[in-house]
Amino acid sequence: MKLLIRFLNRETTESYHYIILIAAISGVANTLLIGIVNHATAAVANHENLTQYFFLYMCTFALFLYAQWYAFERAIMVIETAIFKVRTRLTGKVQQVELAFIENMGSNTLYGRLTQNDTLVSQSVPMIVAAFQMFTLMVFSLLYLGYISPVSLLITLIAMALGILYFIAQTRFTKKSLAAVQQKEEVYFKSISHLVNGFKEVKINRKKGQDLLSRIAGVSNTAQDIKSTLMKKESRLWGFGRLFIYALLPIVVFIIPTFSHEHASNIFKISATLLFLIGPSTILVNMIPTINRVSMAIEDLFTLEAAMDDAIADSSESTDEETDLSDFQSIIINELSFSYPNQDEGTAFVSGPFNEVITKNELLFIIGGNGSGKSTFLKLLTGLYYSDTGSIDVDDIRITEANFQAYRNLFSIIFTDFHLFDKFYGVPNADIEKVNYWLEKMQIQHKVSYKEGGFTSTNLSTGQRKRLALIAAMLEDKPILVVDEFAADQDPQFRQYFYETLLGEIRAMGKTIIAVTHDDHYFHVADRVLKMHEGQIEAQNINVPP
């Protein structure tokens, strides 16, 4: 509950204290109902007029319903507002962190933490409000019990104190178990992503599939064992509310009346009050697992945001887009290098230092084997990675923290792991004639059309999806186009068309083109060809197969 209160204090400008007050009023009204019923029952035995009790009961009942509904509605509005703020802030910070942060955390892990935790908090709010109402109800019911029988109240409080100590011990075990389950489920979800994303490989290689399924089963079984142990303990807690009251009843009903005449005269009211407490105590006990899970979810959100804040603080992220670098003549790369950290010691891979000059309207090819550093060079060049050493100049302007975003705005990119968006984000009011023009240029107009700010379909082959990505890039109208193995998934006819016709037409529009390729038959169309090997530019101006 401490984490939930901290969450609300941090994320809400609207006070939630009046919601607690209204929920408390609902609990008080619920307690009054049992008192009215008890006194009305005694009035029946004495043949008294019940009219006043009837109207009092109906008024109290109306107050209870109104307070309960109001507390639920306002609590949901407050928590949903808070979650909206968190979602908006965290998704905004996703754009501010660097690519390395996303790569290190893993996109699936980040997606799960961004979506699952706040959903759990949102779904749990009505139950938590109900639990608070039940807590209020229990407090005032105990006060009522003390009013009619101080001895019964004392015995009940002693039993509750013992129960609370038992719950504290169980809660510690529960938190450890939930943390262990969370770790195992992360491995499980990662393995499932391998099964889905690597379906073709798994389908064709039975042993690989069996080995992967064995790992999934092993992790799932371990998580299930932990869950089973946890659920057994929680199931014992679920029955504790009723057990607690039923254990008290023999003492209050059968034992104490033999020593106290006053207690015996109120035995009906005492037993009715204790039986009435079964519902609230059961709900409160059953809420403990939910509160534990909500606390873990909020803690994970806080941890995630702290990690993102640290990553943003360590980066050179800027939001300046006012500097216009689009009319550049050259990009000068001076001693630029980047090293991937090794989890053990030293560095896993060093790319650079690079010393290059890329001129406006140039068609540059980059070649090299797998792992030669081509993609790393592109990420350095486009500003997706910050360099460890060196500098970048656009003409006579040094790229620094102040104008880094303006530099990034020079590029449209299509990497091998490209993402095809459902809309033309960043291109408001896209010209339908221009979209149709590029659909024809990409020879895909018979399968896809433009509608409501995006393509009508993206359920195509990888090569065709790349063509759509290129259309989106052309609509962005950036000065530099960067493509990584664009032609690798194209049919031979379109591949030839891409190199011998399309690239020339794009360059004729004033674009600078930087393309990673293995198609040595088309090196002749480039102005320059850079060959990379082990993170270094090994040779330049290669126009023959290496």
C-alpha positions as CSV (number, residue, x, y, z in Angstrom):
1,M,0.0,0.0,0.0
2,K,2.9,2.3,0.6
3,L,4.0,2.1,-3.0
4,L,0.4,2.7,-4.2
5,I,0.1,5.8,-2.0
6,R,3.5,7.0,-3.3
7,F,2.3,6.4,-6.8
8,L,-0.8,8.4,-6.3
9,N,1.0,11.2,-4.6
10,R,3.5,11.5,-7.5
11,E,1.1,11.0,-10.4
12,T,-2.1,12.8,-9.4
13,T,-2.8,16.5,-9.0
14,E,-6.4,15.7,-7.9
15,S,-6.6,14.9,-4.2
16,Y,-7.6,11.3,-3.5
17,H,-8.1,11.9,0.2
18,Y,-11.8,12.8,-0.3
19,I,-12.2,9.5,-2.0
20,I,-10.9,7.8,1.1
21,L,-13.3,9.9,3.1
22,I,-16.3,8.9,1.0
23,A,-15.2,5.2,1.1
24,A,-14.9,5.5,4.9
25,I,-18.4,7.0,5.0
26,S,-19.6,4.0,3.0
27,G,-18.0,1.7,5.5
28,V,-19.6,3.6,8.4
29,A,-23.0,3.4,6.8
30,N,-22.5,-0.3,6.3
31,T,-21.7,-0.7,10.0
32,L,-24.8,1.3,10.9
33,L,-26.9,-1.1,8.9
34,I,-25.9,-4.0,11.2
35,G,-26.6,-1.9,14.3
36,I,-30.0,-0.8,13.0
37,V,-30.9,-4.4,12.2
38,N,-29.8,-5.6,15.7
39,H,-31.9,-2.9,17.4
40,A,-34.8,-3.5,15.1
41,T,-34.7,-7.2,16.0
42,A,-34.7,-6.3,19.7
43,A,-37.7,-4.0,19.0
44,V,-39.6,-6.8,17.4
45,A,-39.1,-8.9,20.5
46,N,-40.5,-6.1,22.6
47,H,-43.4,-5.4,20.2
48,E,-42.2,-1.9,19.5
49,N,-43.1,0.3,16.5
50,L,-40.5,-0.4,13.6
51,T,-41.4,2.6,11.5
52,Q,-38.4,4.7,12.6
53,Y,-36.1,1.8,12.1
54,F,-37.4,1.2,8.6
55,F,-36.8,4.8,7.5
56,L,-33.4,5.0,9.3
57,Y,-32.4,1.8,7.6
58,M,-33.5,3.0,4.1
59,C,-31.7,6.4,4.5
60,T,-28.5,4.6,5.7
61,F,-28.7,2.1,2.9
62,A,-29.1,5.0,0.3
63,L,-26.0,6.7,1.9
64,F,-24.1,3.4,1.7
65,L,-24.9,2.9,-2.0
66,Y,-24.2,6.4,-3.0
67,A,-20.9,6.6,-1.2
68,Q,-19.8,3.2,-2.5
69,W,-20.6,4.1,-6.1
70,Y,-19.1,7.5,-5.9
71,A,-15.9,6.2,-4.3
72,F,-15.5,3.6,-7.0
73,E,-16.1,6.0,-9.9
74,R,-13.8,8.7,-8.6
75,A,-11.1,6.2,-7.7
76,I,-11.2,4.8,-11.2
77,M,-11.0,8.3,-12.7
78,V,-8.1,9.3,-10.5
79,I,-6.1,6.1,-11.1
80,E,-6.7,6.1,-14.9
81,T,-5.6,9.8,-15.0
82,A,-2.4,8.8,-13.1
83,I,-1.8,5.8,-15.5
84,F,-2.4,8.0,-18.5
85,K,0.3,10.4,-17.2
86,V,2.7,7.5,-16.6
87,R,2.1,6.0,-20.0
88,T,2.5,9.4,-21.7
89,R,5.7,10.2,-19.8
90,L,7.3,6.8,-20.2
91,T,6.5,6.6,-23.9
92,G,8.0,10.0,-24.3
93,K,11.1,8.9,-22.6
94,V,11.4,5.9,-24.9
95,Q,12.0,8.4,-27.7
96,Q,14.6,10.2,-25.6
97,V,16.7,7.1,-24.7
98,E,19.3,5.9,-27.1
99,L,19.2,2.9,-29.3
100,A,21.8,1.1,-27.2
101,F,19.5,1.2,-24.2
102,I,16.7,-0.5,-26.2
103,E,19.1,-3.0,-27.5
104,N,20.5,-3.9,-24.1
105,M,17.1,-4.1,-22.4
106,G,15.4,-5.9,-25.3
107,S,12.3,-4.6,-27.1
108,N,10.1,-7.4,-25.9
109,T,11.1,-6.8,-22.3
110,L,10.5,-3.1,-22.6
111,Y,7.2,-3.6,-24.2
112,G,6.0,-6.0,-21.5
113,R,7.1,-3.7,-18.7
114,L,5.4,-0.7,-20.3
115,T,2.1,-2.4,-20.9
116,Q,1.6,-5.1,-18.2
117,N,2.4,-3.2,-15.0
118,D,0.0,-0.3,-15.5
119,T,-2.7,-2.6,-16.7
120,L,-2.4,-4.6,-13.4
121,V,-2.6,-1.4,-11.4
122,S,-5.7,-0.3,-13.3
123,Q,-7.5,-3.5,-13.0
124,S,-6.8,-3.8,-9.2
125,V,-8.2,-0.3,-8.2
126,P,-11.8,-1.3,-7.7
127,M,-10.8,-4.2,-5.5
128,I,-8.5,-2.0,-3.5
129,V,-11.3,0.6,-3.0
130,A,-13.6,-2.2,-1.9
131,A,-10.9,-3.5,0.5
132,F,-10.6,0.0,2.0
133,Q,-14.4,0.1,2.5
134,M,-14.2,-3.3,4.1
135,F,-11.4,-2.1,6.4
136,T,-13.5,0.9,7.5
137,L,-16.5,-1.4,8.0
138,M,-14.4,-3.7,10.1
139,V,-13.0,-0.8,12.3
140,F,-16.5,0.6,13.0
141,S,-17.9,-2.9,13.5
142,L,-15.2,-3.5,16.1
143,L,-16.1,-0.2,17.8
144,Y,-19.7,-1.4,17.8
145,L,-18.6,-4.7,19.2
146,G,-16.7,-2.9,22.0
147,Y,-19.9,-0.9,22.7
148,I,-22.0,-3.9,23.3
149,S,-19.2,-6.2,24.8
150,P,-15.7,-4.8,25.7
151,V,-14.6,-8.4,26.5
152,S,-15.5,-9.6,23.1
153,L,-13.6,-6.7,21.5
154,L,-10.5,-7.4,23.6
155,I,-10.5,-11.1,22.6
156,T,-11.0,-10.2,18.9
157,L,-8.2,-7.7,18.9
158,I,-5.8,-10.2,20.4
159,A,-6.7,-12.7,17.8
160,M,-6.3,-10.1,15.1
161,A,-2.9,-9.1,16.3
162,L,-1.8,-12.8,16.0
163,G,-3.3,-13.0,12.6
164,I,-1.4,-9.8,11.4
165,L,1.9,-11.3,12.6
166,Y,1.1,-14.4,10.6
167,F,0.3,-12.4,7.5
168,I,3.5,-10.3,7.7
169,A,5.5,-13.6,7.7
170,Q,3.6,-14.9,4.8
171,T,3.9,-11.7,2.8
172,R,7.7,-11.8,2.9
173,F,7.6,-15.3,1.4
174,T,5.0,-14.2,-1.2
175,K,7.2,-11.3,-2.4
176,K,10.2,-13.5,-2.8
177,S,8.1,-16.1,-4.7
178,L,6.6,-13.5,-7.0
179,A,10.1,-12.1,-7.8
180,A,11.3,-15.6,-8.6
181,V,8.3,-16.3,-10.8
182,Q,8.8,-12.9,-12.6
183,Q,12.4,-13.9,-13.5
184,K,11.4,-17.3,-14.8
185,E,8.5,-15.8,-16.8
186,E,10.9,-13.4,-18.5
187,V,12.9,-16.4,-19.7
188,Y,9.7,-18.1,-20.7
189,F,8.4,-15.2,-22.7
190,K,11.8,-14.8,-24.4
191,S,11.7,-18.5,-25.4
192,I,8.2,-18.2,-26.7
193,S,9.4,-15.2,-28.9
194,H,12.0,-17.6,-30.3
195,L,9.4,-20.2,-31.0
196,V,7.1,-17.7,-32.8
197,N,9.7,-15.5,-34.5
198,G,11.8,-18.5,-35.5
199,F,8.9,-20.6,-36.6
200,K,10.3,-21.4,-40.0
201,E,13.6,-22.7,-38.6
202,V,11.8,-24.6,-35.8
203,K,9.3,-26.1,-38.3
204,I,12.0,-27.4,-40.6
205,N,14.4,-28.6,-37.9
206,R,12.6,-31.0,-35.6
207,K,15.5,-31.4,-33.2
208,K,15.8,-27.6,-32.8
209,G,12.1,-27.4,-32.1
210,Q,12.2,-30.2,-29.6
211,D,15.2,-28.7,-27.8
212,L,13.5,-25.3,-27.7
213,L,10.2,-26.8,-26.4
214,S,12.2,-28.7,-23.8
215,R,13.7,-25.4,-22.6
216,I,10.2,-23.8,-22.6
217,A,8.8,-26.7,-20.7
218,G,11.6,-26.7,-18.1
219,V,11.3,-23.0,-17.4
220,S,7.5,-23.2,-17.3
221,N,7.7,-26.2,-15.0
222,T,10.0,-24.4,-12.6
223,A,7.8,-21.3,-12.6
224,Q,4.7,-23.6,-12.1
225,D,6.3,-25.2,-9.1
226,I,7.0,-21.9,-7.5
227,K,3.5,-20.7,-8.3
228,S,2.0,-23.9,-6.9
229,T,3.8,-23.5,-3.6
230,L,2.7,-19.8,-3.6
231,M,-0.9,-20.6,-4.4
232,K,-1.1,-23.2,-1.7
233,K,0.0,-20.7,0.9
234,E,-2.3,-18.1,-0.6
235,S,-5.2,-20.5,-0.6
236,R,-4.7,-21.0,3.1
237,L,-4.9,-17.2,3.5
238,W,-8.1,-17.1,1.5
239,G,-9.9,-19.2,4.1
240,F,-8.3,-17.4,7.0
241,G,-11.0,-14.7,7.2
242,R,-13.8,-17.1,7.8
243,L,-11.6,-19.4,10.0
244,F,-10.7,-16.3,12.1
245,I,-14.3,-15.5,12.9
246,Y,-15.5,-19.1,13.3
247,A,-12.6,-19.7,15.8
248,L,-13.7,-16.8,17.8
249,L,-17.4,-17.7,17.9
250,P,-17.1,-20.7,20.3
251,I,-15.2,-18.5,22.8
252,V,-17.6,-15.7,22.6
253,V,-20.8,-17.7,22.4
254,F,-20.1,-20.8,24.7
255,I,-17.4,-19.8,27.1
256,I,-17.6,-16.1,28.0
257,P,-21.4,-16.2,28.8
258,T,-20.7,-18.6,31.7
259,F,-18.7,-15.9,33.4
260,S,-20.6,-12.7,32.4
261,H,-24.3,-12.2,32.7
262,E,-24.1,-8.9,30.8
263,H,-22.3,-10.6,28.0
264,A,-24.9,-13.4,27.9
265,S,-27.8,-10.8,27.6
266,N,-26.1,-9.4,24.4
267,I,-25.1,-12.7,22.9
268,F,-27.4,-12.3,19.9
269,K,-25.9,-8.9,19.0
270,I,-22.4,-10.1,19.6
271,S,-22.7,-13.2,17.4
272,A,-24.5,-11.3,14.7
273,T,-21.7,-8.7,14.6
274,L,-19.0,-11.4,14.4
275,L,-20.8,-13.2,11.7
276,F,-21.2,-9.9,9.9
277,L,-17.4,-9.5,10.1
278,I,-16.9,-12.7,8.0
279,G,-17.4,-10.8,4.7
280,P,-15.0,-7.9,5.4
281,S,-12.3,-10.0,6.9
282,T,-12.4,-12.5,4.0
283,I,-12.2,-9.7,1.4
284,L,-9.3,-8.1,3.3
285,V,-7.4,-11.3,3.5
286,N,-8.0,-12.2,-0.1
287,M,-6.7,-8.7,-1.2
288,I,-3.2,-9.4,0.2
289,P,-2.0,-11.3,-2.9
290,T,-3.4,-8.5,-5.1
291,I,-1.8,-5.8,-3.1
292,N,1.5,-7.6,-3.3
293,R,1.3,-7.9,-7.1
294,V,0.3,-4.2,-7.4
295,S,3.2,-3.2,-5.2
296,M,5.6,-5.2,-7.4
297,A,4.1,-3.7,-10.6
298,I,4.5,-0.1,-9.3
299,E,8.0,-0.8,-8.1
300,D,8.9,-2.1,-11.5
301,L,7.5,1.0,-13.1
302,F,9.5,3.2,-10.8
303,T,12.6,1.1,-11.5
304,L,12.1,1.3,-15.3
305,E,11.6,5.0,-15.2
306,A,14.7,5.4,-13.1
307,A,16.7,3.4,-15.6
308,M,15.4,5.5,-18.4
309,D,16.2,8.7,-16.6
310,D,19.8,7.5,-16.0
311,A,20.1,6.6,-19.7
312,I,18.7,10.0,-20.8
313,A,21.0,11.8,-18.4
314,D,24.0,9.9,-19.8
315,S,23.0,10.7,-23.4
316,S,23.5,13.8,-25.4
317,E,19.9,13.9,-26.4
318,S,18.7,17.3,-27.7
319,T,15.4,18.5,-29.0
320,D,16.7,21.3,-31.2
321,E,15.3,20.9,-34.7
322,E,15.5,24.5,-35.7
323,T,19.0,24.3,-37.2
324,D,18.6,23.6,-40.9
325,L,21.4,21.4,-42.2
326,S,19.6,20.2,-45.3
327,D,21.5,22.4,-47.7
328,F,24.9,20.8,-46.8
329,Q,27.7,20.2,-49.2
330,S,29.6,17.6,-47.3
331,I,29.7,15.5,-44.1
332,I,33.1,15.2,-42.6
333,I,33.8,12.2,-40.3
334,N,36.9,12.6,-38.2
335,E,38.4,9.8,-36.0
336,L,34.9,8.5,-35.3
337,S,34.8,5.2,-33.3
338,F,32.4,3.1,-31.2
339,S,33.0,0.1,-29.0
340,Y,30.5,-2.4,-27.7
341,P,30.9,-3.2,-24.0
342,N,31.8,-6.7,-23.0
343,Q,30.1,-8.2,-20.0
344,D,33.4,-9.8,-18.9
345,E,36.4,-7.6,-19.5
346,G,37.7,-5.4,-22.3
347,T,35.6,-4.7,-25.3
348,A,33.7,-7.1,-27.5
349,F,34.0,-5.2,-30.8
350,V,35.5,-1.9,-31.8
351,S,34.3,-0.1,-34.9
352,G,36.6,2.6,-36.3
353,P,38.2,5.0,-36.2
354,F,36.6,6.3,-39.4
355,N,37.8,9.2,-41.4
356,E,35.5,9.9,-44.4
357,V,34.0,12.7,-46.4
358,I,30.5,12.2,-47.8
359,T,29.5,14.7,-50.4
360,K,26.0,16.0,-51.3
361,N,24.3,14.0,-54.1
362,E,26.8,11.2,-53.8
363,L,25.8,7.5,-54.4
364,L,27.9,5.5,-51.9
365,F,28.0,1.7,-51.6
366,I,29.3,0.0,-48.4
367,I,30.3,-3.7,-48.7
368,G,31.8,-6.2,-46.4
369,G,31.2,-9.6,-44.8
370,N,28.8,-10.3,-42.0
371,G,30.1,-8.8,-38.7
372,S,32.5,-6.5,-40.5
373,G,30.9,-3.4,-38.9
374,K,28.7,-2.0,-41.7
375,S,25.6,-1.6,-39.6
376,T,27.6,-0.1,-36.7
377,F,29.1,2.4,-39.1
378,L,25.6,3.4,-40.4
379,K,24.3,3.8,-36.8
380,L,27.3,6.1,-36.0
381,L,26.8,8.0,-39.3
382,T,23.1,8.6,-38.8
383,G,23.5,9.5,-35.1
384,L,21.8,6.4,-33.7
385,Y,25.0,5.7,-31.7
386,Y,27.0,8.3,-30.0
387,S,30.7,7.9,-30.8
388,D,33.3,7.1,-28.2
389,T,35.8,9.3,-30.0
390,G,35.9,11.7,-32.9
391,S,33.6,14.2,-34.4
392,I,31.2,14.9,-37.2
393,D,31.1,18.2,-39.1
394,V,28.4,19.3,-41.6
395,D,30.3,21.7,-43.8
396,D,31.8,24.0,-41.2
397,I,29.3,23.2,-38.4
398,R,30.5,20.9,-35.6
399,I,27.7,18.4,-34.5
400,T,27.3,18.7,-30.8
401,E,24.6,18.1,-28.2
402,A,22.9,21.3,-29.2
403,N,22.3,20.3,-32.8
404,F,22.4,16.6,-32.7
405,Q,18.7,16.1,-33.5
406,A,19.0,18.5,-36.4
407,Y,21.7,16.3,-37.7
408,R,19.6,13.2,-37.4
409,N,16.9,14.9,-39.3
410,L,19.1,14.7,-42.4
411,F,18.4,11.0,-42.7
412,S,15.7,8.6,-43.8
413,I,16.7,5.0,-43.0
414,I,15.7,1.5,-44.0
415,F,17.8,-1.0,-42.0
416,T,17.6,-4.8,-42.3
417,D,15.4,-4.9,-39.2
418,F,13.2,-2.1,-40.5
419,H,9.7,-1.4,-39.1
420,L,6.8,-0.6,-41.4
421,F,4.4,1.8,-39.6
422,D,0.7,1.7,-40.1
423,K,0.5,5.4,-40.9
424,F,2.8,8.0,-42.5
425,Y,3.8,9.4,-39.1
426,G,5.6,12.7,-39.4
427,V,4.1,13.3,-42.9
428,P,0.9,15.2,-42.3
429,N,-1.5,15.4,-45.2
430,A,0.5,13.1,-47.5
431,D,-0.1,13.9,-51.2
432,I,-2.1,11.0,-52.6
433,E,-0.8,11.7,-56.1
434,K,2.8,11.4,-54.8
435,V,1.9,8.2,-52.9
436,N,0.4,6.7,-56.1
437,Y,3.4,7.8,-58.1
438,W,5.8,5.9,-55.8
439,L,3.5,2.9,-55.7
440,E,3.8,2.7,-59.4
441,K,7.6,3.3,-59.3
442,M,7.9,0.4,-56.8
443,Q,5.7,-1.8,-59.0
444,I,3.3,-2.6,-56.2
445,Q,0.2,-0.5,-57.1
446,H,-1.7,-3.6,-57.9
447,K,-1.4,-4.9,-54.3
448,V,-1.5,-1.8,-52.1
449,S,-3.2,1.6,-52.2
450,Y,-3.2,4.7,-50.0
451,K,-6.1,5.2,-47.6
452,E,-6.6,7.3,-44.4
453,G,-2.9,8.2,-44.0
454,G,-1.4,4.9,-44.6
455,F,-1.2,1.8,-46.8
456,T,-4.3,-0.4,-47.1
457,S,-2.2,-3.5,-46.5
458,T,1.2,-4.4,-45.2
459,N,0.7,-8.2,-45.2
460,L,3.2,-8.7,-48.0
461,S,6.5,-10.4,-48.6
462,T,9.6,-9.0,-47.0
463,G,10.8,-7.5,-50.4
464,Q,7.4,-5.8,-51.0
465,R,7.3,-4.5,-47.4
466,K,10.8,-3.0,-48.0
467,R,9.4,-1.2,-51.1
468,L,6.6,0.3,-49.0
469,A,9.2,1.4,-46.4
470,L,11.1,3.1,-49.2
471,I,7.9,4.9,-50.3
472,A,7.5,6.1,-46.7
473,A,11.1,7.3,-46.7
474,M,10.6,9.2,-49.9
475,L,7.5,10.9,-48.5
476,E,9.7,12.1,-45.6
477,D,11.7,14.0,-48.2
478,K,15.0,13.9,-46.2
479,P,18.3,14.9,-48.0
480,I,20.0,11.6,-47.3
481,L,18.6,8.1,-47.9
482,V,20.3,5.2,-46.0
483,V,19.4,1.6,-47.0
484,D,20.8,-1.6,-45.6
485,E,20.6,-4.6,-48.0
486,F,17.5,-3.3,-49.6
487,A,17.8,-5.4,-52.7
488,A,18.5,-8.7,-50.8
489,D,14.9,-9.7,-50.7
490,Q,13.8,-8.4,-54.2
491,D,13.3,-10.5,-57.3
492,P,16.1,-10.3,-60.0
493,Q,14.1,-8.0,-62.2
494,F,13.3,-5.5,-59.5
495,R,16.8,-5.8,-58.2
496,Q,18.2,-4.7,-61.6
497,Y,15.6,-2.0,-61.8
498,F,16.5,-0.8,-58.3
499,Y,20.2,-0.4,-59.0
500,E,20.2,0.7,-62.6
501,T,17.1,2.9,-62.7
502,L,15.6,3.7,-59.3
503,L,18.7,4.8,-57.5
504,G,19.7,7.1,-60.3
505,E,16.2,8.7,-60.3
506,I,16.3,9.2,-56.6
507,R,19.8,10.8,-56.8
508,A,18.5,13.1,-59.6
509,M,16.0,14.4,-57.1
510,G,19.0,15.8,-55.2
511,K,19.3,13.0,-52.6
512,T,22.5,11.6,-51.2
513,I,22.3,7.8,-51.1
514,I,24.3,5.4,-48.8
515,A,23.6,1.8,-49.4
516,V,24.9,-1.4,-47.9
517,T,25.0,-4.1,-50.5
518,H,26.5,-7.5,-51.6
519,D,25.5,-7.2,-55.2
520,D,28.9,-6.9,-56.8
521,H,27.4,-6.9,-60.3
522,Y,26.1,-3.4,-59.7
523,F,29.1,-1.7,-58.1
524,H,29.6,0.3,-61.2
525,V,26.5,2.5,-60.6
526,A,28.1,3.9,-57.4
527,D,30.3,6.9,-57.2
528,R,32.3,5.2,-54.5
529,V,32.5,1.7,-52.9
530,L,33.8,1.3,-49.3
531,K,34.8,-2.1,-48.2
532,M,34.7,-2.9,-44.4
533,H,36.5,-5.6,-42.5
534,E,36.6,-6.1,-38.7
535,G,35.2,-2.7,-38.0
536,Q,37.6,-0.8,-40.3
537,I,37.3,0.7,-43.8
538,E,39.7,-1.6,-45.6
539,A,39.6,-0.2,-49.1
540,Q,37.9,2.5,-51.2
541,N,36.7,3.0,-54.8
542,I,36.1,-0.7,-55.5
543,N,34.3,-1.2,-58.7
544,V,35.0,-4.9,-59.3
545,P,34.0,-8.0,-57.3
546,P,36.3,-8.3,-54.2
